[in-house]
């Protein structure tokens, strides 16, 4: 398999053999003119034919073929063109040390050839200089071409890797954005569906209520279902799209600290008593990221309270320290033992709260304290928020 992989194309073998064969033929013509049909010419003819025959093996095994051609060039000038090709090919395809060794062997072979076949037209010193310069030029050119090819291959590989890395980052960013969208939709739908369950429960357990109250509750259920379906349709369309996902903020205006009061009012209208301690207005200048985190935490806490302890009062305590941190504490009484929740949840809501708060740089804790379930959240209030608060005073 390795021989097949190293085998050069047939066209390259034919072209190389023909090109070097033409030079060998010109050399033999010159030798014929000076020697005639003599024993020396016949030796040159045999050496030239043997050298041309070694060109195809040279292309497959440059070092072995090069050594053979260099030894042959020591006997006859007719093998010199093929030996020169061998040195250039080894310098182009093999390490520099191997090319230098073969070039030194070629230099020595030409000196032997000079001794066997004196060239009266060129002095010995100039012969040595030209031989050394030729061998050095062959090695330098081959090494340069090899380095250039390696550099181009390295650049192509780096470009391929960079392209693959970019595609991977785009895919990860798209997946992360879709995950964020799904998380936002989970929070929104869970809150709205819990409200629908409350309204539906009121219709179920108070069929004797006044007609106008029943109509109002039914209208709330209808509007809530329609809004939930619209939200679900939006997120499914985004998650199915193969194009770049739009940010979640393009689907729904991002809630923030300024929406906490509206969230509390919605909970009260649904029948959940909410006792607020502290002022929500103090959080209005909270940066968007931290404000959205508190909004989602309070939304999840009210949803859980409505699901597990419907009708029980919920205590919400807020604390604000611009430049320091913002704190939110939500608590509600534990439901009576054996009482089933109003709706079944996935059990991952509090895990999502912990993750949101951790990503925002804060910390959260939840547990039972004195017969009440308590959720405590603290998120940092960046120093930049202090300048914003000062500017709004």
Long-range contacts (C-beta under 8 A, 24 or more apart in sequence): 3-60, 6-60, 6-61, 7-60, 8-59, 8-60, 12-59, 13-55, 13-56, 13-59, 16-55, 16-59, 16-85, 17-52, 17-55, 17-56, 20-51, 20-52, 20-55, 20-81, 20-82, 20-85, 21-52, 21-55, 23-81, 24-48, 24-51, 24-52, 24-78, 24-79, 24-81, 24-82, 27-77, 27-78, 27-80, 27-81, 28-78, 31-77, 31-78, 40-117, 43-75, 43-76, 44-76, 44-77, 44-78, 45-78, 47-72, 47-75, 47-76, 47-78, 47-79, 48-76, 48-78, 48-79, 50-79, 51-78, 51-79, 51-81, 51-82, 51-83, 52-82, 54-82, 55-82, 55-85, 58-82, 58-85, 58-86, 58-89, 59-89, 62-86, 62-89, 62-90, 62-93, 62-94, 63-90, 63-94, 63-98, 63-102, 66-90, 66-102, 67-102, 67-105, 70-102, 70-105, 70-106, 70-109, 71-109, 73-106, 73-109, 73-110, 73-113, 74-108, 74-109, 74-110, 74-112, 74-113, 74-116, 75-113, 75-116, 76-113, 76-117, 77-113, 77-117, 80-110, 80-113, 83-109, 84-134, 84-138, 87-135, 87-138, 87-139, 87-142, 88-138, 88-141, 88-142, 89-142, 90-142, 91-138, 91-139, 91-140, 91-141, 91-142, 91-143, 91-146, 92-142, 92-145, 92-146, 93-142, 93-146, 96-139, 96-143, 99-139, 99-142, 99-143, 100-139, 103-135, 103-136, 103-138, 103-139, 104-135, 106-135, 107-131, 107-132, 107-135, 170-244, 174-244, 174-245, 177-245, 177-247, 177-248, 178-238, 178-239, 178-245, 180-248, 181-235, 181-238, 181-239, 181-245, 181-248, 181-251, 182-235, 182-239, 183-352, 184-248, 184-251, 184-252, 185-231, 185-232, 185-234, 185-235, 186-352, 187-296, 187-299, 187-300, 187-352, 188-231, 188-252, 189-228, 189-231, 189-232, 190-300, 190-303, 190-345, 190-349, 191-299, 191-300, 191-302, 191-303, 192-224, 192-227, 192-228, 192-231, 193-224, 193-228, 193-343, 194-303, 194-306, 194-307, 194-342, 194-343, 195-220, 195-224, 195-266, 195-270, 195-306, 196-221, 196-224, 196-225, 196-228, 197-306, 197-307, 197-342, 197-343, 198-270, 198-271, 198-272, 198-306, 198-310, 198-342, 199-224, 199-270, 201-310, 201-342, 202-271, 254-288, 254-292, 255-291, 255-292, 255-295, 255-296, 256-286, 256-288, 256-291, 256-292, 256-295, 257-283, 257-284, 257-285, 257-286, 257-290, 257-291, 257-294, 257-295, 257-326, 258-284, 258-291, 259-295, 260-294, 260-295, 260-298, 260-318, 263-295, 263-298, 263-299, 263-302, 264-298, 264-302, 264-316, 267-302, 267-306, 267-314, 270-306, 271-310, 271-311, 272-302, 272-305, 272-306, 272-310, 272-311, 272-314, 273-311, 273-312, 273-313, 273-314, 274-302, 274-313, 274-314, 274-316, 275-313, 275-314, 275-315, 275-316, 276-316, 276-318, 277-315, 277-316, 277-317, 277-318, 278-317, 278-318, 278-319, 278-320, 279-318, 280-318, 282-318, 282-320, 283-318, 283-320, 283-326, 285-322, 285-385, 285-388, 285-389, 285-392, 286-320, 286-326, 286-381, 286-385, 287-381, 287-382, 287-384, 287-385, 287-388, 289-360, 290-326, 290-360, 290-362, 290-379, 290-380, 290-381, 290-382, 290-385, 293-356, 293-357, 293-360, 293-362, 293-377, 293-379, 294-326, 294-328, 294-377, 294-379, 296-353, 296-356, 297-328, 297-330, 297-353, 297-356, 297-357, 297-364, 297-375, 297-377, 298-328, 298-330, 300-349, 300-350, 300-352, 300-353, 301-330, 301-353, 301-375, 302-330, 303-349, 304-345, 304-349, 304-350, 305-330, 305-332, 305-373, 306-342, 307-341, 307-342, 307-343, 307-345, 308-332, 308-335, 308-341, 308-342, 308-373, 309-333, 309-334, 309-335, 309-373, 310-342, 320-381, 321-381, 322-381, 322-385, 322-386, 322-389, 323-381, 323-382, 323-383, 323-385, 323-386, 324-380, 324-381, 325-362, 325-378, 325-379, 325-380, 325-381, 326-378, 326-379, 326-381, 327-376, 327-377, 327-378, 328-376, 328-377, 328-378, 329-374, 329-375, 329-376, 329-377, 330-374, 330-375, 331-369, 331-372, 331-373, 331-374, 331-375, 332-372, 332-373, 333-371, 333-372, 333-373, 334-368, 334-371, 334-372, 334-373, 350-375, 353-377
